Amino acid sequence: HMHFDLYDDRNELLRYVEQKESYTIAVTNLPQLFEKYKHQYVENKYFQLALGFHPELVYQYSNQQILFKELLSETRFIGEIGLDYTKKSKEDVSKQTEVFEKILEWCSGNNKILSVHSRSASKKVVDMLDGFDGTVILHWYSGGITDLRRSSVGDLPLRTPRHRRHGGPLPRHLANVTRAYPFPKFFNHKEMPLHDTMGY
């Protein structure tokens, strides 16, 4: 996926995506940013804007939960969402978990595609995803392969070299994407290989 809200010249970026015919999920970090860009930029075959609530911002902007729910009907793509327990207070962790649980409840069974963050919280994320009715892209997943297989319901090839070495299937509703732009190497989008941004 690609962090649309971190680019300065978004119109140029959209031209690049269409020119390269590169299917791209443009994630956002907050509901208010999704709402803003949804009105400013036109989606097309190659560019889809995702409704996001980044876990590192959930505690500070927890009042945007209602807005997130209200905007759910405007897109099939959700992200970036999830958990990030890296150096967080107990209050922060608790709020992240609470909001992520709500988002999963709101999205399950509604034909959504989720881009999920799981830094320092991979096992908890997988536990919470168990039983989710929809498609999940695990962004930068670094947890154990055993956790992923616990809810296996189909055969989906592993997408990253680290996990591919271990072989075996992933649940049908899970995929794994290993890159996000513009972090950090490809901050200049003229150099970024957008064709690598999709994990499914």
N, C-alpha and C positions, 0 to 999 in steps of 0.2 A: 504494500500500500504506500501511499504518498501523503505527507502532511501538508495539505493544501494551505492551511492557515499560516504556514511558516515561510511562504514565498512572497516576495515583494511584487513581482510583475506576474500576476496570475493570468492575465490575458495572453501574454506571451507563452506561458506554460500550457494553456489550453490549446493554442495553435500548434505547439510542439507535439502534444499528445495526439491530436487529430492527424497531423502530418505523418507521424510515425505509425498511426493506426495501432496504438498501444493501449490495450484495455487496462484501465486504471481505476482503482478505488481511492478516492480522495477523502481521507479521514479528517475529522475536525476534533479539536480538543474540548470544546464546550458547546452545549446546545445553542447558546446565543450566537456563536460563530456560524454554525450550520444554518440557522435562520437567516442571518445576514447574507451569507454567500448564496443561499438558495434563491434569493431575490435578485442577486447581482449577476449570477453566471448561469448560462444555459447548459444543461446536461446534454450529452449526445451518446452515440453508440459506444464511444471509447472512454467516456468520462462520466463517472457516477459519484456524486457527493454523498458521503456517509455522515450520519448523525452520531456525534461522539460526546463522550464525557470521560476524559482521561483520568485514570485513578489518582494521579498525583495532584489533580486539581479538585477532586470531589469534595474534600473536607472544606476547602476555602469557598467553594461555590455550591455548596449543598442545596442552596435555595433554588437552584435551576432544575431540580428533579421534576417539578411539575411541568416546566417548559419542555423538558426532554420527552415526557409522556405525551404531551400535546402534539409534538412534532413527529411522532412515530409513524403516523399515517402517510407522511410525505416522502418516505423512502423505504426501500427494501434493505438498504445497506446501513449497518450500524457499526460505528467505531471511530475513534479508538476507545474501547471500554476495557474493564477488567480490574485487576488488582496489582498493586505495587507496594510490597511491604519493606522496601529498602529504607532503612533508617527512619521509620515512621513511628509516631507516638501511638499509644494504645487507642486514643480517641480517633486518630486518623485512620488506623487500621479498621476500627469498628465501623466508622462511617463508610469507608470504601466497600466493606463487605456488605453492609446494609443496602447501599445503592446498587451494587452489582447484582445482588439477589433480586432486587425489584426489577432491574432492567431485564434479567433473564426471564422473570415471570411475565413481564409485559410483552416480550418478544416471542416466547415459546409458542409454537403452533401457528405463527402468523407469517410464515414464509420469509423469514429474515436471514440475512447473511451477516454474521458477526465477525469483526476483527478484534481479537482479544489479547490484551497485554497481561503478562503473568510473571514479571520480574520478582524474584525472591518470594513467589507465592504460587508456584506452578502446581503443587499438589492440591492446594486449596481451590485453585481455579478448576482443575479437572474434577475435583469432588463436586463442586457447584454446578458444573456442566453436565454431570451425569443425569440423564433423563431429559435433557433439553431437546425440544423438537424444532430443529432448524439446522442450518449449516454454520460451522465455526471455523474460522481461520485463526490458528494459534500463532500469534506474532512473537518471534524470537523466543520460542519455547525452549527451555533449557533443563526441564525436569526429566524424570526417569521414564523410559519407554513402558515400563510395567504399569504406571499410572494411566497412560493413554489406552492401553489394551483392556483395562478393567471393564469398560463399557462397550467393547467391540460388538458391532452389529453388521459388519460388512468388510469388504476388502478394499482398502484405499492405500496405495503405495506411499511409503514414507518419503517426505519431500526434501529432507536435509541430509548431507553426507553423514553427520554424526549418528542420526537415527537410522539411516539406510543400512549402515554397517550391521545393525542388529537384526535386520530383516523382519518379516512378519507384517501383518495388517494393522491398520489403524481403523477406528470406527468410521463408518461411512460418512457420518456427519462432521468429521474432523479433517482439517487440512493444516498444513504448516507453511507459513511464509517466513522467509529468513531475512528480508531486507525492508528497510523503510527509508524513504527519502524526504527531506534532504540531509539526513544524518549519516555520518558527518562528512564522508569523503566526497559525496556528490552534491554539495550544497549549491554549486552552480549547476542548475538543471540542464544547461546545454550539454553537459558531460554525462548526464545520468542515463543508464540503460533502463528505461521505463518498462521494457518488455520483461524485466525480472521482478516486477513489483507484485505480480499476482501469484497466489499460492494455490490456486485450484483451477 
